[in-house]
């Protein structure tokens, strides 16, 4: 639940339509998958130039998950 909140907090400052952010967590056998959906016009802002913003968010999610003794991945869905 903490990772979901973390992703929400980060992404809401990047997009123009924060009300359209949808974050869900899918628990797998080995890892936790955090799925992120934003408005189509905000997708580029979340991914960033050459994927740098998305990579940075994934790094933060990975670091936070490590602190919780879990493995986590961030998937940005269209």
Biopython code that builds the backbone (N, CA, C, O; Angstrom):
import numpy as np
from Bio.PDB.StructureBuilder import StructureBuilder

atoms = [
    (1, "UNK", "N", (0.825, -1.199, 0.000)),
    (1, "UNK", "CA", (0.000, 0.000, 0.000)),
    (1, "UNK", "C", (0.865, 1.258, 0.000)),
    (1, "UNK", "O", (0.478, 2.270, -0.584)),
    (2, "UNK", "N", (2.011, 1.210, 0.635)),
    (2, "UNK", "CA", (2.883, 2.375, 0.688)),
    (2, "UNK", "C", (3.451, 2.713, -0.683)),
    (2, "UNK", "O", (3.625, 3.888, -1.006)),
    (3, "UNK", "N", (3.741, 1.699, -1.494)),
    (3, "UNK", "CA", (4.295, 1.947, -2.822)),
    (3, "UNK", "C", (3.259, 2.621, -3.721)),
    (3, "UNK", "O", (3.587, 3.492, -4.528)),
    (4, "UNK", "N", (2.016, 2.206, -3.567)),
    (4, "UNK", "CA", (0.936, 2.809, -4.346)),
    (4, "UNK", "C", (0.847, 4.304, -4.045)),
    (4, "UNK", "O", (0.725, 5.121, -4.959)),
    (5, "UNK", "N", (0.908, 4.651, -2.781)),
    (5, "UNK", "CA", (0.829, 6.046, -2.349)),
    (5, "UNK", "C", (2.046, 6.834, -2.845)),
    (5, "UNK", "O", (1.921, 7.991, -3.249)),
    (6, "UNK", "N", (3.214, 6.205, -2.812)),
    (6, "UNK", "CA", (4.441, 6.848, -3.279)),
    (6, "UNK", "C", (4.327, 7.228, -4.753)),
    (6, "UNK", "O", (4.628, 8.360, -5.131)),
    (7, "UNK", "N", (3.894, 6.286, -5.576)),
    (7, "UNK", "CA", (3.760, 6.537, -7.015)),
    (7, "UNK", "C", (2.729, 7.631, -7.268)),
    (7, "UNK", "O", (2.950, 8.514, -8.097)),
    (8, "UNK", "N", (1.602, 7.579, -6.558)),
    (8, "UNK", "CA", (0.567, 8.600, -6.697)),
    (8, "UNK", "C", (1.118, 9.988, -6.393)),
    (8, "UNK", "O", (0.887, 10.933, -7.147)),
    (9, "UNK", "N", (1.842, 10.105, -5.295)),
    (9, "UNK", "CA", (2.386, 11.403, -4.882)),
    (9, "UNK", "C", (3.377, 11.957, -5.900)),
    (9, "UNK", "O", (3.362, 13.154, -6.185)),
    (10, "UNK", "N", (4.219, 11.120, -6.438)),
    (10, "UNK", "CA", (5.211, 11.572, -7.417)),
    (10, "UNK", "C", (4.531, 12.015, -8.710)),
    (10, "UNK", "O", (4.810, 13.095, -9.229)),
    (11, "UNK", "N", (3.642, 11.175, -9.220)),
    (11, "UNK", "CA", (3.052, 11.405, -10.541)),
    (11, "UNK", "C", (2.088, 12.593, -10.540)),
    (11, "UNK", "O", (1.963, 13.277, -11.556)),
    (12, "UNK", "N", (1.412, 12.850, -9.437)),
    (12, "UNK", "CA", (0.421, 13.932, -9.438)),
    (12, "UNK", "C", (1.062, 15.295, -9.688)),
    (12, "UNK", "O", (0.390, 16.215, -10.154)),
    (13, "UNK", "N", (2.350, 15.438, -9.385)),
    (13, "UNK", "CA", (3.038, 16.693, -9.642)),
    (13, "UNK", "C", (3.588, 16.790, -11.066)),
    (13, "UNK", "O", (4.058, 17.850, -11.480)),
    (14, "UNK", "N", (3.531, 15.701, -11.803)),
    (14, "UNK", "CA", (4.054, 15.693, -13.174)),
    (14, "UNK", "C", (2.978, 15.938, -14.225)),
    (14, "UNK", "O", (3.265, 16.473, -15.296)),
    (15, "UNK", "N", (1.746, 15.549, -13.925)),
    (15, "UNK", "CA", (0.683, 15.553, -14.942)),
    (15, "UNK", "C", (-0.210, 16.788, -14.848)),
    (15, "UNK", "O", (-0.223, 17.486, -13.834)),
    (16, "UNK", "N", (-0.955, 17.042, -15.921)),
    (16, "UNK", "CA", (-1.910, 18.148, -15.956)),
    (16, "UNK", "C", (-3.264, 17.744, -15.377)),
    (16, "UNK", "O", (-4.009, 18.589, -14.882)),
    (17, "UNK", "N", (-3.581, 16.449, -15.442)),
    (17, "UNK", "CA", (-4.860, 15.948, -14.942)),
    (17, "UNK", "C", (-4.624, 14.943, -13.809)),
    (17, "UNK", "O", (-4.708, 13.736, -14.032)),
    (18, "UNK", "N", (-4.329, 15.429, -12.593)),
    (18, "UNK", "CA", (-4.049, 14.501, -11.494)),
    (18, "UNK", "C", (-5.260, 13.658, -11.089)),
    (18, "UNK", "O", (-5.098, 12.608, -10.468)),
    (19, "UNK", "N", (-6.460, 14.103, -11.429)),
    (19, "UNK", "CA", (-7.655, 13.322, -11.077)),
    (19, "UNK", "C", (-7.775, 12.047, -11.908)),
    (19, "UNK", "O", (-8.529, 11.145, -11.542)),
    (20, "UNK", "N", (-7.050, 11.960, -13.011)),
    (20, "UNK", "CA", (-7.141, 10.775, -13.870)),
    (20, "UNK", "C", (-6.096, 9.708, -13.532)),
    (20, "UNK", "O", (-6.025, 8.684, -14.212)),
    (21, "UNK", "N", (-5.296, 9.929, -12.504)),
    (21, "UNK", "CA", (-4.273, 8.954, -12.108)),
    (21, "UNK", "C", (-4.940, 7.754, -11.451)),
    (21, "UNK", "O", (-5.769, 7.893, -10.552)),
    (22, "UNK", "N", (-4.556, 6.572, -11.925)),
    (22, "UNK", "CA", (-5.066, 5.332, -11.345)),
    (22, "UNK", "C", (-3.867, 4.429, -11.048)),
    (22, "UNK", "O", (-3.143, 4.037, -11.964)),
    (23, "UNK", "N", (-3.660, 4.105, -9.795)),
    (23, "UNK", "CA", (-2.541, 3.253, -9.389)),
    (23, "UNK", "C", (-3.107, 2.020, -8.707)),
    (23, "UNK", "O", (-3.947, 2.127, -7.813)),
    (24, "UNK", "N", (-2.644, 0.847, -9.131)),
    (24, "UNK", "CA", (-3.086, -0.393, -8.490)),
    (24, "UNK", "C", (-1.876, -1.292, -8.252)),
    (24, "UNK", "O", (-0.867, -1.203, -8.951)),
    (25, "UNK", "N", (-2.000, -2.149, -7.262)),
    (25, "UNK", "CA", (-0.940, -3.086, -6.939)),
    (25, "UNK", "C", (-1.415, -4.502, -7.218)),
    (25, "UNK", "O", (-2.519, -4.879, -6.826)),
    (26, "UNK", "N", (-0.583, -5.288, -7.896)),
    (26, "UNK", "CA", (-0.889, -6.686, -8.180)),
    (26, "UNK", "C", (0.177, -7.525, -7.492)),
    (26, "UNK", "O", (1.360, -7.442, -7.823)),
    (27, "UNK", "N", (-0.251, -8.321, -6.546)),
    (27, "UNK", "CA", (0.671, -9.147, -5.770)),
    (27, "UNK", "C", (0.949, -10.444, -6.524)),
    (27, "UNK", "O", (0.030, -11.208, -6.817)),
    (28, "UNK", "N", (2.211, -10.684, -6.835)),
    (28, "UNK", "CA", (2.602, -11.925, -7.482)),
    (28, "UNK", "C", (3.254, -12.855, -6.478)),
    (28, "UNK", "O", (3.324, -12.543, -5.289)),
    (29, "UNK", "N", (3.732, -13.994, -6.952)),
    (29, "UNK", "CA", (4.367, -14.945, -6.035)),
    (29, "UNK", "C", (5.721, -14.427, -5.548)),
    (29, "UNK", "O", (6.078, -14.632, -4.388)),
    (30, "UNK", "N", (6.466, -13.769, -6.407)),
    (30, "UNK", "CA", (7.789, -13.275, -6.060)),
    (30, "UNK", "C", (7.856, -11.757, -5.925)),
    (30, "UNK", "O", (8.617, -11.230, -5.113)),
    (31, "UNK", "N", (7.052, -11.061, -6.729)),
    (31, "UNK", "CA", (7.172, -9.601, -6.777)),
    (31, "UNK", "C", (5.815, -8.916, -6.651)),
    (31, "UNK", "O", (4.761, -9.540, -6.767)),
    (32, "UNK", "N", (5.883, -7.639, -6.416)),
    (32, "UNK", "CA", (4.712, -6.779, -6.385)),
    (32, "UNK", "C", (4.783, -5.903, -7.630)),
    (32, "UNK", "O", (5.810, -5.276, -7.889)),
    (33, "UNK", "N", (3.710, -5.856, -8.394)),
    (33, "UNK", "CA", (3.672, -5.036, -9.601)),
    (33, "UNK", "C", (2.764, -3.838, -9.325)),
    (33, "UNK", "O", (1.598, -3.994, -8.962)),
    (34, "UNK", "N", (3.321, -2.648, -9.504)),
    (34, "UNK", "CA", (2.552, -1.421, -9.342)),
    (34, "UNK", "C", (2.196, -0.948, -10.749)),
    (34, "UNK", "O", (3.074, -0.643, -11.555)),
    (35, "UNK", "N", (0.894, -0.892, -11.031)),
    (35, "UNK", "CA", (0.420, -0.482, -12.357)),
    (35, "UNK", "C", (-0.045, 0.964, -12.295)),
    (35, "UNK", "O", (-0.792, 1.348, -11.394)),
    (36, "UNK", "N", (0.402, 1.765, -13.260)),
    (36, "UNK", "CA", (0.074, 3.180, -13.302)),
    (36, "UNK", "C", (-0.650, 3.501, -14.607)),
    (36, "UNK", "O", (-0.189, 3.153, -15.694)),
    (37, "UNK", "N", (-1.787, 4.167, -14.475)),
    (37, "UNK", "CA", (-2.519, 4.669, -15.638)),
    (37, "UNK", "C", (-2.720, 6.166, -15.474)),
    (37, "UNK", "O", (-3.085, 6.645, -14.401)),
    (38, "UNK", "N", (-2.474, 6.898, -16.561)),
    (38, "UNK", "CA", (-2.718, 8.342, -16.571)),
    (38, "UNK", "C", (-3.491, 8.682, -17.839)),
    (38, "UNK", "O", (-3.673, 7.831, -18.709)),
    (39, "UNK", "N", (-3.943, 9.921, -17.938)),
    (39, "UNK", "CA", (-4.639, 10.374, -19.140)),
    (39, "UNK", "C", (-3.686, 10.270, -20.331)),
    (39, "UNK", "O", (-2.484, 10.484, -20.178)),
    (40, "UNK", "N", (-4.214, 9.943, -21.520)),
    (40, "UNK", "CA", (-3.335, 9.779, -22.692)),
    (40, "UNK", "C", (-2.441, 10.987, -22.980)),
    (40, "UNK", "O", (-1.303, 10.825, -23.420)),
    (41, "UNK", "N", (-2.950, 12.191, -22.735)),
    (41, "UNK", "CA", (-2.128, 13.379, -23.008)),
    (41, "UNK", "C", (-1.027, 13.591, -21.969)),
    (41, "UNK", "O", (-0.102, 14.367, -22.204)),
    (42, "UNK", "N", (-1.115, 12.916, -20.833)),
    (42, "UNK", "CA", (-0.090, 13.016, -19.793)),
    (42, "UNK", "C", (0.946, 11.898, -19.859)),
    (42, "UNK", "O", (1.928, 11.923, -19.117)),
    (43, "UNK", "N", (0.742, 10.932, -20.727)),
    (43, "UNK", "CA", (1.633, 9.781, -20.810)),
    (43, "UNK", "C", (3.072, 10.193, -21.116)),
    (43, "UNK", "O", (4.008, 9.646, -20.532)),
    (44, "UNK", "N", (3.252, 11.133, -22.008)),
    (44, "UNK", "CA", (4.590, 11.601, -22.366)),
    (44, "UNK", "C", (5.307, 12.258, -21.207)),
    (44, "UNK", "O", (6.524, 12.132, -21.071)),
    (45, "UNK", "N", (4.558, 12.958, -20.370)),
    (45, "UNK", "CA", (5.162, 13.626, -19.214)),
    (45, "UNK", "C", (5.655, 12.609, -18.194)),
    (45, "UNK", "O", (6.686, 12.814, -17.553)),
    (46, "UNK", "N", (4.917, 11.511, -18.044)),
    (46, "UNK", "CA", (5.304, 10.478, -17.077)),
    (46, "UNK", "C", (6.500, 9.678, -17.594)),
    (46, "UNK", "O", (7.374, 9.293, -16.818)),
    (47, "UNK", "N", (6.536, 9.431, -18.892)),
    (47, "UNK", "CA", (7.649, 8.673, -19.463)),
    (47, "UNK", "C", (8.895, 9.542, -19.564)),
    (47, "UNK", "O", (9.994, 9.088, -19.244)),
    (48, "UNK", "N", (8.737, 10.775, -20.001)),
    (48, "UNK", "CA", (9.862, 11.701, -20.079)),
    (48, "UNK", "C", (10.710, 11.490, -21.313)),
    (48, "UNK", "O", (10.495, 10.552, -22.081)),
    (49, "UNK", "N", (11.669, 12.366, -21.492)),
    (49, "UNK", "CA", (12.553, 12.307, -22.642)),
    (49, "UNK", "C", (13.437, 11.072, -22.544)),
    (49, "UNK", "O", (14.168, 10.890, -21.571)),
    (50, "UNK", "N", (13.358, 10.230, -23.563)),
    (50, "UNK", "CA", (14.099, 8.966, -23.633)),
    (50, "UNK", "C", (13.819, 8.057, -22.433)),
    (50, "UNK", "O", (14.643, 7.210, -22.090)),
    (51, "UNK", "N", (12.662, 8.233, -21.799)),
    (51, "UNK", "CA", (12.273, 7.371, -20.686)),
    (51, "UNK", "C", (12.943, 7.683, -19.364)),
    (51, "UNK", "O", (12.898, 6.877, -18.435)),
    (52, "UNK", "N", (13.565, 8.847, -19.273)),
    (52, "UNK", "CA", (14.322, 9.180, -18.060)),
    (52, "UNK", "C", (13.432, 9.336, -16.835)),
    (52, "UNK", "O", (13.782, 8.866, -15.752)),
    (53, "UNK", "N", (12.280, 9.994, -16.996)),
    (53, "UNK", "CA", (11.383, 10.191, -15.858)),
    (53, "UNK", "C", (10.845, 8.851, -15.363)),
    (53, "UNK", "O", (10.820, 8.596, -14.159)),
    (54, "UNK", "N", (10.418, 7.998, -16.290)),
    (54, "UNK", "CA", (9.904, 6.679, -15.918)),
    (54, "UNK", "C", (10.988, 5.863, -15.219)),
    (54, "UNK", "O", (10.708, 5.173, -14.239)),
    (55, "UNK", "N", (12.210, 5.937, -15.711)),
    (55, "UNK", "CA", (13.318, 5.203, -15.101)),
    (55, "UNK", "C", (13.573, 5.694, -13.678)),
    (55, "UNK", "O", (13.854, 4.898, -12.782)),
    (56, "UNK", "N", (13.476, 6.998, -13.476)),
    (56, "UNK", "CA", (13.679, 7.562, -12.142)),
    (56, "UNK", "C", (12.590, 7.113, -11.176)),
    (56, "UNK", "O", (12.881, 6.767, -10.031)),
    (57, "UNK", "N", (11.343, 7.115, -11.628)),
    (57, "UNK", "CA", (10.237, 6.659, -10.777)),
    (57, "UNK", "C", (10.424, 5.186, -10.441)),
    (57, "UNK", "O", (10.198, 4.777, -9.302)),
    (58, "UNK", "N", (10.834, 4.386, -11.419)),
    (58, "UNK", "CA", (11.075, 2.959, -11.172)),
    (58, "UNK", "C", (12.189, 2.754, -10.144)),
    (58, "UNK", "O", (12.101, 1.857, -9.305)),
    (59, "UNK", "N", (13.230, 3.576, -10.205)),
    (59, "UNK", "CA", (14.326, 3.492, -9.245)),
    (59, "UNK", "C", (13.823, 3.777, -7.835)),
    (59, "UNK", "O", (14.197, 3.081, -6.890)),
    (60, "UNK", "N", (12.980, 4.792, -7.687)),
    (60, "UNK", "CA", (12.420, 5.120, -6.369)),
    (60, "UNK", "C", (11.533, 3.996, -5.847)),
    (60, "UNK", "O", (11.580, 3.668, -4.662)),
    (61, "UNK", "N", (10.725, 3.404, -6.724)),
    (61, "UNK", "CA", (9.852, 2.292, -6.321)),
    (61, "UNK", "C", (10.703, 1.102, -5.883)),
    (61, "UNK", "O", (10.414, 0.463, -4.871)),
    (62, "UNK", "N", (11.741, 0.814, -6.643)),
    (62, "UNK", "CA", (12.630, -0.304, -6.308)),
    (62, "UNK", "C", (13.304, -0.074, -4.954)),
    (62, "UNK", "O", (13.394, -0.991, -4.138)),
    (63, "UNK", "N", (13.780, 1.158, -4.718)),
    (63, "UNK", "CA", (14.451, 1.473, -3.453)),
    (63, "UNK", "C", (13.484, 1.364, -2.276)),
    (63, "UNK", "O", (13.841, 0.823, -1.230)),
    (64, "UNK", "N", (12.271, 1.872, -2.439)),
    (64, "UNK", "CA", (11.266, 1.798, -1.369)),
    (64, "UNK", "C", (10.878, 0.350, -1.088)),
    (64, "UNK", "O", (10.693, -0.030, 0.069)),
    (65, "UNK", "N", (10.753, -0.459, -2.135)),
    (65, "UNK", "CA", (10.399, -1.865, -1.967)),
    (65, "UNK", "C", (11.511, -2.623, -1.249)),
    (65, "UNK", "O", (11.238, -3.497, -0.426)),
    (66, "UNK", "N", (12.744, -2.294, -1.554)),
    (66, "UNK", "CA", (13.875, -2.930, -0.897)),
    (66, "UNK", "C", (13.841, -2.639, 0.598)),
    (66, "UNK", "O", (14.142, -3.511, 1.412)),
    (67, "UNK", "N", (13.479, -1.436, 0.949)),
    (67, "UNK", "CA", (13.384, -1.066, 2.364)),
    (67, "UNK", "C", (12.279, -1.862, 3.072)),
    (67, "UNK", "O", (12.363, -2.112, 4.274)),
    (68, "UNK", "N", (11.240, -2.259, 2.315)),
    (68, "UNK", "CA", (10.145, -3.062, 2.863)),
    (68, "UNK", "C", (10.405, -4.566, 2.716)),
    (68, "UNK", "O", (9.524, -5.381, 2.990)),
    (69, "UNK", "N", (11.621, -4.929, 2.282)),
    (69, "UNK", "CA", (12.013, -6.325, 2.054)),
    (69, "UNK", "C", (11.117, -7.008, 1.014)),
    (69, "UNK", "O", (10.704, -8.153, 1.195)),
    (70, "UNK", "N", (10.828, -6.300, -0.060)),
    (70, "UNK", "CA", (10.031, -6.841, -1.158)),
    (70, "UNK", "C", (10.708, -6.507, -2.473)),
    (70, "UNK", "O", (11.647, -5.712, -2.526)),
    (71, "UNK", "N", (10.213, -7.133, -3.537)),
    (71, "UNK", "CA", (10.649, -6.808, -4.896)),
    (71, "UNK", "C", (9.451, -6.185, -5.586)),
    (71, "UNK", "O", (8.332, -6.685, -5.470)),
    (72, "UNK", "N", (9.683, -5.094, -6.303)),
    (72, "UNK", "CA", (8.568, -4.418, -6.962)),
    (72, "UNK", "C", (8.985, -3.883, -8.322)),
    (72, "UNK", "O", (10.136, -3.507, -8.545)),
    (73, "UNK", "N", (8.008, -3.860, -9.227)),
    (73, "UNK", "CA", (8.196, -3.310, -10.560)),
    (73, "UNK", "C", (7.082, -2.315, -10.827)),
    (73, "UNK", "O", (5.961, -2.486, -10.348)),
    (74, "UNK", "N", (7.388, -1.275, -11.591)),
    (74, "UNK", "CA", (6.392, -0.294, -11.997)),
    (74, "UNK", "C", (6.081, -0.501, -13.474)),
    (74, "UNK", "O", (6.984, -0.521, -14.310)),
    (75, "UNK", "N", (4.802, -0.654, -13.787)),
    (75, "UNK", "CA", (4.368, -0.762, -15.177)),
    (75, "UNK", "C", (3.495, 0.437, -15.495)),
    (75, "UNK", "O", (2.525, 0.718, -14.792)),
    (76, "UNK", "N", (3.847, 1.139, -16.560)),
    (76, "UNK", "CA", (3.042, 2.282, -17.002)),
    (76, "UNK", "C", (2.170, 1.797, -18.132)),
    (76, "UNK", "O", (2.668, 1.430, -19.196)),
    (77, "UNK", "N", (0.861, 1.792, -17.906)),
    (77, "UNK", "CA", (-0.103, 1.259, -18.861)),
    (77, "UNK", "C", (-0.747, 2.385, -19.649)),
    (77, "UNK", "O", (-0.906, 3.501, -19.154)),
    (78, "UNK", "N", (-1.116, 2.072, -20.886)),
    (78, "UNK", "CA", (-1.801, 3.057, -21.729)),
    (78, "UNK", "C", (-3.277, 3.000, -21.529)),
    (78, "UNK", "O", (-4.015, 3.758, -22.158)),
]
sb = StructureBuilder()
sb.init_structure("model")
sb.init_model(0)
sb.init_chain("A")
sb.init_seg("    ")
for serial, (resi, resn, name, xyz) in enumerate(atoms, 1):
    if name == "N":
        sb.init_residue(resn, " ", resi, " ")
    sb.init_atom(name, np.array(xyz, "f"), 0.0, 1.0, " ", f" {name:<3s}", serial, name[0])
structure = sb.get_structure()
